[in-house]
Amino acid sequence: MNRKLYIEYINLFFLGIVTSLSLPPFNYLIINFFTLSFFFLFLIKKTLIHNNKKTFFLYGWIFGLGYFISNLYWISISLTFDKSFKFLIPIAIFLIPSFLAIFYGLVSYFFIILKPKKFLSSFLMFSLIFGVLEFLRGTILTGFPWNLISYSFSKHLEILSITSIIGTYGFNLVCISLFTSPAIFFLGNKKKNIWVFAFFVFLPIFFYIYGFSYKEKFNLADKNLYDYKLRAIGSNISLDRFYTNIDPVSVIEDLIKISDPKKNEKTIFIWPEGILPGISQDEFTNYSSLFRKKFNNNHLLMIGINSQSTKNSSKIFFNSFSLYDHELTLLNSYNKINLVPFGEFLPFENILKNTGFRTITNNYQSFSKGEKRDLIHIKKENFSIKILPLICYEIIYSGKLFDSPDFDLIVNISEDGWFGQSIGPKQHFSHSIFRAIESGKYVVRSANNGLAAIINPLGVTEQKVNFGDSGYVDFNEIRKIQPTVFSKYGNKIFGLLILLYIFLIFSFNRINNE
């Protein structure tokens, strides 16, 4: 019996690994129809044999472990830059996926507790539990909504247009049902089952029709030209500058060269996050002489740079998005709100720092969390633009980035070099596509060791600096559309879908009982 159980665990582990191939950058979407259906049928079969809650939790946890180990292995690469962190690599490879897999363990745990007696209700209950727990994974303990099942659709933009209404979590709930729907054929031969399967099969077609219409409407919208162009820099500067005391002057000169400023071109340059780690916001002004050679009154600069202030007689540090004029006078600044655990802040720092732990991205102390994400409003002569600033992985959060859609575009700055040549930067980039569609706004992205790009509200990448290259993309032409339903109501739409699923579960149970 134990040998058979171990074989089941191994099969579930590899089922999770195979499922991760549906995600960016592979996007073998069809895999999910097999893996999620097999996982659901496995749980159904086991409910007929036993109801051991601990074992059911392990079913989901092992499936999730395989899923997350295979698509988040790249997190451990961030520990290879500093020798003092290398002993943590095996722990990171296993510990982070193990924690995230708990949510998948809870899927099967709650399924055995709540499972209705009727097959169709069980199918909907499985989808509902899975979708709700994925939402919780992206919310509690700062949240980590990375690699939701819905991201397997990241190359199918017409279908993704539906996220402008129901958002990523709502779409994720529908995706789970869609990918699990083939299992309905094995749950009986009733006509009702076939109709439910047909509904979910045709649902992507309906989404596609909506997306096609949405695209046509967008392409017919009038174009507006900005007086200033936004130039997002994509650079390929090695992270060695963190640890080998590389002269910041050479980095600044490289960035100015990539930026290619022209005296008569009104340009707002966007440089990546943390590109000058040894320089604070206040110290940056010491390098103004480097800019006077190339920059003038026609130029502004946005850059990710650390800042500091004093609180209760102690220094606190922030990861900041800063706006400077051509003389490096600070005009505006935003302090990052969604910080990366262990990367930017140390949980339980007072305890862990005494054991030698520290953050990965700086060597002084944890960054402090910003208080509020205010828009950066740039006014200059006849030019006015409102920007929603997002630093690095803040772009991954759905439905909690802004309270009002009253802004013009999203600017995302990032440092993706911590994850080397892995799939991590490409997964990170795919989140920008979802945020552009949800918000109905352009996303202008600047990245070091990643992808710089301009993504329009349809999710189309209009311009891009490829991974590993240096260059820039220019943005000065915009098509405006009406605020999306999701930008107005956020994850309240997901709440309505939850209520709909609950209603259907009870309805199918009642009809069957009759």
N, C-alpha and C positions, 0 to 999 in steps of 0.2 A: 504493500500500500504506500509506504514512504517513497519507494523508488518511482512509482507512478506519479506521486505528487511532485517530486523533484523534476520529472520530465515535463509536467504541466508548467511548472515555474519557468523552466528553460524556454519552453515554447512561447510563453507569454512575454518573456524578456526579449526574445528575437522578434516577436510580433511588434513590440514597441519600437525596436530599432528600425524595422522595415517601414513603419508608419512615418518616421521622421524624414524619410526620403521624399515625402510629398511636399515638404517645406522648401522655401528658398534656400539655396539657389537651384535646387534640383527640380522641384515642382512636378514630381510624378504624381499628379493629383489622383489618378485612377486607383492608386494603391489603397487609398482610404476606404474605397467601397468594399474591399476585401478584408482589410485588417480590422476596421471598426465593426463590420458585420460579424466577423469571426469572434471578436472579443465579446460582443453582445450575446451571440449564440452560446458561447462558452459559459457565460454567466447564467443564462436561461437554463442550460443543461444542468448546471451545478445546483440551481435552486430546487430541481426535482430530486436531487440526491441528498443534500444536507443544507442546513442553514447556520453553519458555524460562522459567526460574524468575524472572528479573527482571521480565519482562512480566506473569507471573502475580501477582507481588507488587503491581505497579501496578494491576492489575484490582481487587484487594481494597482497596488504599489509596485509590483514587479513589472507590470506592463509599462507604467509610468517611468520606472527606473531605466528601462531600455530606451524609451522614447527620449528622455532628457539627457542621458549620458551621451547618446549619439548626436544630438543636435546642440548641446551646450559644452562639449569638450573644450572648446576654444577659450572658455573663461580661464582655464588653467594657464594659458599662454601668458597672461598678464603677470604671472608669478615668476616667469623666467628671466625678467630683466634685472632683478635684484637677487643676489645669491642668498641673502638672508631669508627669502621667501620660498626658496626651492623645495624645502622639506614639506611645504604645504600642498605641493602639486597633487600628490595622490589623494590627499584629503579633499581638495577642491573638485577633482574629477568625480569623486564619489559622493561627497557630502551635499553639495548643492543639488544635484539631481535627486538624491535621496529625500531631501526636504521637499522639493517640488512634487515628487512622486506621491507624497502623502495625500495631496489633493485627489490624485487618481485612485489612491487606495480608498479614500472616502467615497468616491463614486460607487465602487462596488459594495462598500460597507452599507451605505444608505440604500442602495438598490435592494439588497436582501432584506432590509428592514421595512422598506416602503413598497416593495414590489406588489402591484395588483395581481389578482388571479387571472385576469384576461390578457391575452398576448398583445393586442394593440395598445392597451393602456400601459403595459410593461415597456413597450417600445418608446412611447412618449415619455414615460417616467425616467427611463434611462437617459434620454436626450436632455430632459429638463434638469436632472441632477447633475449631469456632466456640464451643461452650460452654466448653471448657477455656480458650481464650484470653480469653473474657470474664471468667472467674474470675481469670486472671492480671492483666487490666486493673484489676480491683478490689483487687489485692493488692500488686503490686510498686511500688516508689517511692512509698510511702504509699498508693497505690491511689486510683482514681477510678471506682467502680462506678456511675456515673450513666447513666441511660437504657439499661439493659439491654432487650433485646427484650421480655422478660416484663412490663415495665411497661405495655405496651399493654393488659394485662388489668386495670388498676387499678380499673375500674368494674364488674368482674364478680366480686363478692366471694365468691359460692358456689364458683366455680371456684378462686379464689385460696386458699380454705381448705386446699388440698392443700399449700401452703407450710408449714403447721404440721407437716408430716411431712418433705417433701423440701427445704424451704428455697427461697430465691429463685434460687440458682444451679442447683439441680436442676430447678426449674420452668422456668428459662430454657433449659436444655438440651432439655427436652421441647417448649417453645414453638418453638424453632428447627426441630426435626423436624416439628412440626405444620404450621408455616407453609410448610415446604419440601415437604411430602408431596404436594401436587398435581402436582409435577414427575414423580412416579412414573409417571403415565399416559403420559408421553412417553419412558419408559425401556424400553418393551417392553410386550407384551400378556400376559405370563405371569400366571397366576392368583395366583401368590405375590406379585407386585407389588400386585395389587388388595387382597389380604388385609392387607398391610402398610399400605397407604393407609387401608383401613377401620379398622384398629386405631387409628391416630393421629387419625382423624376422630371416632371414638367415645370416645376418651380424655377429652376435655373433658366429655362427658356423664357419664362415670364420676366425674370430679372434681366435677361439679355435684351428683350424687347424694350423694357423700361430704359436700360442703359443706352441702347441705340438712339432712342428718342431724346434722352438727356444730352447725349453727345451732339446730336443735330442742333438742338436748341443752343447749346454752348457755342458751337462753331458759327452760328448765325448772330451771336451777340457782337455788339460793336467793340472795336478795339480802342483802347485809350493809351496814349503815349505819355510816359513820364518825362518830365524835364530833366530828371537825373536818372542815370542807369545804376542799377545795383550789380556789382561785380563780385561774385562769390568765388573765392580762391580754393582750388584743390591742390594740395601740396603733398610732397612725399619726403618730408624731413624726418630723419631717423629719431627714434625715442632715446637714442644714446645721449642726447643733450640733457636728459634728466640726471644721468649718472656720471658723465665724463666732463662736466663743466665746460661744455661747448660755449664759445664766446657768443653772447646774444646778438652782437653786432652783425656777425656773419649770417645768423638766421633772419634778422630783420632785413638785411640787404637782399637775401634770397627771396624773401616774401615781396619786397618792393619790386624786384625784377620780374617775378611771376605776375604781379598785379599790373605791370606795364601802364602806369599812369600817364595820361596825356594832359598837357596844361589847359587845353581848351575844352576838354570833355568833362562835363559835370558827372561825377561818379562817386558813389558810396561803396567803398571797398569793404568786403566782409572776409575777415581772417578767421581761421579755425579756433576751436577751444584750446586753452592751455598751451598755445604754441610757443610761449615764452615763459616757461615755468619758474625761472629764477628772478623774474621781474614782477613787482606788484603794480597795482593800478597807479599809485602815486609815483613810483619810480620810473614809470614808462616815459614821463615827460623829460627825463634826462637824455633821451635819445632823439629829441626833436630835430637836432641838426641833421640826422640822417634823412628826415622827411622833407626838410626845406629844399633839398636839391631837386626833388621830383614832385612834391605836393604843393598845392596852392589853394586859394579860396574856393575853387571849384570842387574840392575834394573833402570827403568825410571818411572816417574809418570806424568800422565795427570790429571788435576783437574779443575773444575769450581770454580773460586775464584775471589773475587772483587779486582780491582786495582784502583789506583788513580794517578793523575798527576796534574801539575799546568798549568793553562792557564790564561793569563791576570791577574796574581796575585791572582787567585781564584783556589780552589781545584775543580777538576772534577773527577767523579767516573765512572768506567766501569765494566760491567759484563764480565769477561775474561775467556778464555780457555787457561790454562797455562801448559807448559811443564817444568818439573824439573828433575835434575839428582838425584842420590841416596843421595846426601848431601844437597838437596833442593836448589841447585843453579839454578836460572831461566835460561832456555835455549831458550825459545820461548814463544810467547804469541799472542793471537788473541782477539780483543775487539768486542763484539757482535754488529752487525749492526741493525738487526731487533728487536727493543725493543717493549715490550708489553705496550700499553697505559694504564695508571693508575697503572699497575703492576710494571713497571720499570721506566717509565717516566710520568710526569704529563703534559698533554697538557695545554698550556697557564699558565705555572707554576707561572709566576710573578703575575698573577691575582688570581689563585685558591689557592696558598699557603697562601695568606692573609686571606682566609676564613676557614683555618684549614685543607684543603685537603693536603694529601701527598701520596707518593707511597706506595703500599702494601708490597713490598718485601724488602724495607730498610727504615730506619727512619731518614736519613740525608738529602738527596736530590735526584733528578732524576739522573738516570744513563745517561751518555753521549753516543752518538752513535759512534761506531768505524768508521774509514775512509774507510777501505778496507778489504775484506776477502781474505787474503793471505793464501796459502797452508803452512802447517807445514811440513817441510822436515826433517826427522830424518835420520842422517847418523851415523853409529857406526860400526867400523871394516868392515866386509863384508856385513853389513845390510844397506839397504836404502829403505825408504818408504815415499811416499807423501800422506798427509792426508788433506782432506777437513774438517775443523772444523765447526760444527753447534751446537749452544747453544739453548737448549730447543725448543721453537716453530719456530725457523728458519727452521726446517725440513718441515714445512707445505707449503713452497713457491715453486711453480713449475716454472721452466724455468728461474729463476733469482738467482740461487745459485752459479753459476760458469760461467766463460767466456770460459774456455777450459777444455776438459775432460782429460787433462794430469795430472791425479792423480790416486792413487791406491785404496783408499777407503774413505768412509765417516765415521767420528766419531761424534756421536750425544750424548751430555750429557744433562741431564734434571733433574729437581725437580718437580715431579708431585703431591707432597703431598698437595699442595694448593687446590686440588680438591677432597680430602678425598677418600671415597670408591665408588665414583660415576662412571659413564660411561666415564667421561672425559679422564682419563689416557689411556683407551683402544682406544678411538677415536684418541688420540694423537699418539699412537703407530701405528695405521693403516696408517698414513701418511708416516712412514718410509718405508713401503712396496712399496708405489707408487714411492718414491724417488729412491729406489734401482733399480726398473725396468726401470724408465726413464733414469737414469744415466748409467745403466749397471755396477754398482759398488756394492760391499758389503757395508752394513751399520752395523757398530758396535755401539751398543747403551748402555750407562750406565745411570741408573736412580735411584733416591731415591723415594720410595713410588710409583714406577711405574714398567715398564717392561724393564729389561735389556735383550739384545738379539743380535744375529748375524743373519742378513738377507742377503741372497744371491741375485745376480742380477735377479733371476727369481721371487723374492718376497717371497721365501720360508724361513721360520724361522727355521734355522738349529739348533740353541740352544736358550734357553730362561730361565730366572729366573722369575718365575710366580709372578704376582701381589700380593703384601703382603708378599713375601718371601725375604730372604737375601741369597746371593750366588754370583757366578761369572760364566761367560762364557769365554772360551778361543778361540782365533782365530789365527791360524798360517798356514792355508792351503787355498790357493786361486786358483780359476779357472778364467783365464782372457779371456774376449771376446773382440771383436772389439768394438770401441766406437759406441754407439747407434746413430741412425739418430737424435733422439731428443737431445742427448747430444751435437751434432754438431750445430743444427739449432734452438733449443729451441722453443719458442712459435711462430716462423715464420711459423711453420707447421700449427698451429691454424689459423693464418692469411690466409693461402691457403685454409683451409676448409671453412672459412667465404666467400671467393670469390667463392668457388664452390657452396655454398648454394645460394648466390645471383644470380649466373648464372642459377641455377635450378629454382629459383623463377620466374625469368623473362622468362625462357624457357617455363614453364608450363602455365604461363599467355598467352604467345603468341600462343602456340598450342591450348589452349582452345578457344581463341578468333577466331582463324581460323575455 
